[in-house]
C-alpha cells in the first residue's frame, strides 16, 4: 500500500505537490469514491484510481524536447494568464516540464507525463549536468572564470564546482558557457552576478547528453526510443 499522492506522481499525473492539490480539490476517485484526504493508502495494482474520470496508467508515456522561448512560463498553468510551455506543446494528455527555466531564460526543456523519470531527473543525487550559454556584462577574466568554476558563495550556500568556458570577449560583454549539476532557483544568473558579470541573456543548450540541435525557439520534437532509454540510465531507473 502506498500514499495516493505518491502513486499519482509516479503514474505521471503531475508533481507530488500538484497531485496533493488535485486530491484536495476533489478531482480523484478511488474505486468510484471521491478521495480528498492526503495520505490515503491505495494499492495501485488493485484499486481503480481516476483523475477527472481518466484512469491513471491509461496514458501513453510522452517524452518531448522543447526549445522554450523567452517570455513563456515553465508551468502547466499560470494564474496570471501568461503563455505556458504546455500551451506551446498543445498536448491533450497531462504533461508537465521536468524542472523549470525562468521566464527570461530560453532553451532546452524536457516535458513528460512520466512521473518516475521526472522525479529522478530532478533528484540532486544523480547530478545531471545542464549546460548554459550566457551573454554577460563586462569582459570576463580568466581569474573570474576560475572563481566560477571553483564554486561561488550565494545566499543559500556555496555552489558546487562548475565547468566554464569563455566563448567570446567583446568590448564590454562576454559570451560564457557554464555547466552545472545543481538545480537551485536562477542559479546560473546568481553565480554570474556574484562574480560581477550580470546576465544579459541566458540560453540552455544541453541537458545530460541531449542537445537542441536545429530546434528553433518554440519548436519541439519527441525523443527517440534510444534517447528515452539513455535518459532512464542517466537517471538511475531500471525499466
N, C-alpha and C positions, 0 to 999 in steps of 0.2 A: 504494500500500500504506500502511496506517495501523495504529497500535498498537491491539491488541484492546480495551483498556480505554476508549480514546477512541471507538471505534466503538460499543461498548456504551452509553456515556454519551450519545452523540449519538442513539442509537436510543430513548432514554428508559427504559433498563433501571433506572438509578439514577445517583447522582452518580459522578464519576470515582473517588473514593476507595472508595466502596461497591462499584463494579464491580471494582476491584482485589481486594477481599476475596472477591467472588463467584468470580473466576477462581482465586485460590489455594486456595479451598475445593473446587475440582473440579466446579463447577456448570456449566461452559461447555464446549461441544463445537464444534469447527470441522471441518466435513466428516466428522462422525461420530466424531471423536477428541477425547477429553478433553484440554484445554489448561490447564495450571496456571502456566505461566511468564509473568510480566508482561513487557510489551513485545513479545510475539509479534505479528508483522506479518500483517495479513489484508487481503483485497480484499472489501469489503462488497458489491460488485456481482457477484462470482463465488462467493465462499465461502459455504457454508451454516453459519450461526452460530446455535447454540441455547443457551438458558439454561433449565436444568431441563426440557429436552425441548421447549421452546417456541421456534420460530424468531423471531429479532428482526425487527422491521419488520412482523410479522403482526398486531400490536395496533392497534386504532383509537386515535387520539390523543384524550386526555381532558383537559379544562380545567375545573377546578372552583374556585369561590369558597366558602370555609368561614368561618363566624364561630366561631373557636376559643374554647371556654370556658376559664376558669381551671382549672388542675389537670390539663390534658391536655398530653402531651409532643408536640412538633413533630418527630417522627421516624417512620420506618416501623415500627420495633420498639423495644422498651425492655427491656434486660436485667433491670431491677428489676420488671418486670411491670406498670408503670403503663399507664393507658389512653393510646393514641396517636391522632393525628389520622387515621391510616389506619384504626384501629378504628372511628372515627366514620363515615368515608366508606363503609367496608364494600365497597370495590370489589374485584372478583375479579381485575382486571388489576393489574399492577405500577403503583403510583402513589406519589408522594412529594411533600413540601412544597417550595415554592420559597422557600428561606431558612427562617428559624425565628422563632417567638415563644417567649419563655421560659415556663416553667411557670406563672408568676404573672401573665402578660400575656394578655389576651383580644383578640379582634378578627379582622380580615381576614387570611386566609392563602390564598394560591393553591396549588393542587395539580395536578400534571400527570404524564404519563408521556412528555412531550416534552422530551428532554434538551437539545436546541438552545435552546429557549425558556428553560428553567430556567437554564441556564448564562449566557445573555445577560442575563436579568433580574438576575442576581446580580453581574454584572461591574461593577466600580466606574466604568468609563469612561462608562457610559450614564447615570449619575447619576439613577436612577429615584427619584422622590420617594415618601416614605411619611409619612402624617400620623397622629399620635397625640394622644389626649386623656388628660390625667393629673390626678387629684386629688393635690395635694401638701400637705405640712405647711407651715403658715405662710402669711402674706399676701405674695404676690409683688409686689414694687415694679416700677415702670416701669424703674428702673435695672437691676434684676436681669434683667428680660426682655430689655433691650437687650444685656446681657452674654451672655445665652444666644444671642441672635440673631447676635452677632458671632463666636461660637465660644468654647469654653472649653477650658482645658488639662486633659487627662486623663492618666493614667499611660502611655497609648500615643500621646500626642501631642495637638496642638491639633485640635479638631473644625472642620469646615467651617461657614460661616455657615448659620444655620437660619432658618426662618420661624416667628415666635412670636406668639400671640395670647392675652391673658388673657381668659378667658370669664366667670369669676365670682370674686368675692372674698368669703369668709366671715369669721367672727370669728378663726378660727385655721387656715384652709385656703383653697386656691385651685384653680380648675379652669383648666388651661392647655393650649393646643393647640400642638403642636410639629411642624414638617415638616422632615425631614432627607432627604438623598440618599445618606448613607453607610450602611454595614451592619456596624458594629462590634458586638461582643457586649454586650448590655444597654446600648446606647449612650444612649438617652433617659434611662433611670434614672440612669446615671452622670453625665450632663450636669446633670440637675436636682439631684442630690445635691451636685455640685460648686459650685452657686450657693447652697447652703444650704437647699434645699427637697426633702427626701426624698419619694419617691413613695409614696402610699397605695394607689392603684390606677392601672392603665395599660391603655389600650384602643386598638388600631389601627383607625382609621376608614377609611383610604383607601390604596391603592397605585396610583401613576400616576393614571389617570383613573377607576379602579374604586372604587366606594363600596359599603358594605354594604347600604345601603337598609333594607329591612324585615326582613332576615335576623336571626332571633333566635339566641341562643347555641346552638351545636350544630347549627344549620341550614346547609344548603349549596344551591348551585344550579350548573348548568352555565353556562359563559359562552356568550354568543351568538356566532354566526359573525363578526358585525361587531366584537364585543369582542376576539375572538381576533386578527382582522386588525389592529386598532389596537394590541394588545399587541406583535405582531410588528414593527410600525412603531416603537413606542417603544423596543423592544429592538434596533433596527437590523438586523433579519433580513429578507432578501429571500426571498419564497416563490416 
